[in-house]
Amino acid sequence: MQVQDSGQRQAAEATAGDRNSHQLLRYRTLYLMDTPYSSAPLPVWERPEPQPRAAPVPLSRAKIAATAIRLADAHGLDGLSVRKIAKELGVGPMRLYDYVINRSELLDLMVDTVYAQIAEAGQRSEWRATVLALAQATREAALDHEWFADLIGGRPHLGPHALAVGESTAAALSQAPGVRGIDDLQRALGALDAFVVGALRREITERRAARSTGTDVSAWQAALGPYLTRMLETGRYPTVARLVIDGAHLNAEEAFHHNLTTILDGITSHPRT
């Protein structure tokens, strides 16, 4: 439903959460949908791109998202703003609001662009290979775009590429031997998601800590080694001592793959009686 009334546009923008929207979008066309609560802007995925206009720099949502991703890769989400994106593109900030309503929509576009890369890994003939490939592709995407790890694990992402990844993952897991109904599938997806999100956030946090302190894991362990040795020699922590002395010390990639296969082994086992 296309709406031209500026008052309705302002109300819809207030709902969307952009505190400056009443100034930025007063003369722009907004597309609204009716919900059980009120009218709300159509999701960015369902709104048409603005009509091309005579301007030195042609724009599109894809171009804006790609530029935002480059800036976020270099400076993190805290360093991302509409003004900086506009400057990078060589346009005025107001032009970007023809394409995205607010920062939330911008992040949605960025996330779905990354999911487009992940979705390419989901075409395998066997369910387990599909899940492994998608999880590994998600890890690679998070390592390439660390901000991505900050945005997963909350509310589900509903862009078309995110939905494609979700469909491929759910369809694959539904074929696992231990998944015998929708309840099993929901639990399997929850377990897999919890592992992937937790593992990626931990790995990205460690990378950031290494950069900010100038000390990687090996150097940190070496610095605290004498202290830890003294503590373990007290005999109060025998199981921790076994883990430190006898346990395998896998790198992040090996640990991710090993723990992921452990999750999948649990999913394929017979349900508890």
N, C-alpha and C positions, 0 to 999 in steps of 0.2 A: 504494500500500500504506500503510494508516494504522497508525501505530505509537504505542503508549501508554507503553512502557517508558522511564523517565526516563534510564537509562543509554544506551540507543540514541539517544535524542534528544540527549544531551550529546555523544556521539561524532559524530553527524551535524553538529552545530553547530560542533564543533572543525574538522571538514573544511571547513565553509563559511567559516571564517576569522574568526569574531567572538570575540574573546578573552574577552568577558563573557557569552557565550551560555549557559554552564552555569548562570549565576545567573538570567539573564533568562527562559529558556525551560524551566525545570525542570518547570513544571506545564502546559505548553502542548502541544497535539497537533502533531506534525510529520509530514509526508508524505515517505516515502523511496522511492527507486527504486534498483534494483540496477544497478551499472555493472561493467565488466570489472575495476575496481580495488577497489571497496568499495560500500557503500550510501551514497547521497548524497541530500540534500533534493531534492524535485521543484523544477524551476524555478518562479519566482513566477508565470509565465504559466499554469502547469498546476495550481496549488493553488487550491482554492476560497476565495472571500472568507469571512472569519469570519461566523458567524451574527449578525444584528442583535441588539443587547443594549440593555437599558434604561439609557440614559446621557444626560446633558444634551447631549452633542455627538455626533451620528452620524458615523461615519468610513467611509471606503472607500479603496482604494488610489489611485483617481483623485484624491480630495480630498487625500490625503497628498502625492501627486506634484505636484499643482498648487501646494500651499503650499511645498513644497521648491523648486520652480522659481522662485517669487517671491523666496524668500530668496536663492537662488543668483544670480539676476539682480541683486539689490541688493548682495550682499556677496561673491560668488564662492564657489567650492567650499570654500575654506579656512574660510569663515564659516558653513558648513552643518553642523548636527549634529542628531541625533534630539531632543535636549533643546530646541533652539531651535524646531524644527518643532512639537513638542508644545506648547510655550508659545504659539506662534502660533495653534494650533488650539484652545487652551484645554483641553487634556487632559494627563494624566500621561504621561511618556515610556514607561512600561511598556505602555500601550495600543497604541502604534505597533508593538511587536514581535508583536502578533497578526497584523499585515498584512505586515511585511517582517522577514526574519531578521537582516539586517545592512545596513551602509552600501552595500555593493556592490549589493544588490537595490534599494535606494532609488535609486541612480544609474541602474540599468537601467530602472526605471519612469520616471524623469525623461527619459532619453534617448528612450524609446519614445513618450512623450507628444509630444516634439518631432517625431519621425518621423511621427506621425499628421498633423501639419500639412504636412509635406513631401509625404506620400503623395497629398494632394489635388491636387497639381500634375501627377501622372503620368498623367492621362487625356487623351492626345492621339492624333490619328489617324495621325501620321507619326512614324517612329522618331527622327529628328533633333530634331523639336520636343519630343518626350517627354524626351529626354536633356537638352536645353537647359533645359526647364522644371524638371526635377528638380534639376539642378545650381544653377540660379538660386534655387530655393526653399531649397536647402540653405544657400546663402550668406546669404539673408535670415534664415533661422533662426539661423545662427551670429551674425549681427550683433545680433539681438534677444536672444539668450541666449549670451553670450560663452563661458561655461563649456562649452557644447556642443562648441566647437572643441577643447577640451582632452581630450574623451572619444572623439573619432573618430580613426580611423587606426590603432587598436590591433587587438585581436581583434575579429572581426565581432560586431555587435550582432544578437541573435537574437529580440528581441521581435516580436510579430505585425506591428506597423506598420513596423519596420525591415526585416523580411522582405518586406513588401509593396513597400517602396521598392526593395529589392534585386531583387525579381522584375520590377518595371516597368522598371528600368534594364537588367537582363540581357536581358529579352525584347526591348526596343527595340534594344539594340546587336546582338543576334543577327540583326536584319534589315538591318544596315548592309552595303553592297556588298562591303566588304573583309573581312567576317567570314564565313568559309567553314567553320567547324567549331568544336568545343569549345575547341581550343587557341587559335585566333584570338580567341574570345570571352573566354577567361581573360586573355589579354594586353591586350585592349581594356579590359576592366573594371579591370585593374591600372593601366593608364596613366591612365584617367579618375580613378580613386580617388586615385592619387598626386598628380595635379594639384590636384584639389579640396581635399584635405586640406592640402597644402602652401600653396596660395594662401590658404585661410581662416586657417590658423594665422599666416601672415605678416601678413595684414591685421589680425587681432585683436591680434597682438603690437604692431603699430605703434599701434593705437588705445590700448592700455594704456600704451605708452611716452609717447604724447602727454599722457595724463592724469597720469601720475606725474611727468613733468618740467615740465608746463605749456608744452611747446613742440611745435607740430605740425610736419609735414614741411616746409612752406614756411619757417617760422621757423628750423628746423634747417639747411636748405639755405642760407638767407641768412647765418646765423652762420658757416658753414664755407665760404661762397663764396670769400672772398679766399684762404684756404689752398688750396682746390682749384684756383683759377685759377693760383696760383704753381706748383703741382705739375704741372699740365697744360702750362704754358708751358716746362717743361724739355724737352719733346719725348720723354720716356721712355714716355709712355702715349698713343700716337696713337689707338688704337682706342677707349680710354675717352673721350678728348677728343671723338671723333666722336659717341659715344653721348650725351655730356653736351650738346654744342653743337647737333648736328643731329638727334638722336633725338626722336621724338614723346614728349611727357610726358603719358601718359594717367592719368586718375584711377583709383581702385581698381576701380570698377564697369566702366569701359571696358576696363581691362586684363584683368579676369576674363573678360569676354565674348569679347574678342579671342583670348585664349590658349585658352579653351575651344573656340572654333570651330576654332582651329588643330589642337587635339588630335583633334577629330572629322573634320577634313579628312584627317589622317593615317590614322585608322581606316578611312575609306572608300576610301583608295587601294588599288591592287592589291598583294597581298603580294609581298615580294621573291622572286626566283627563286633 
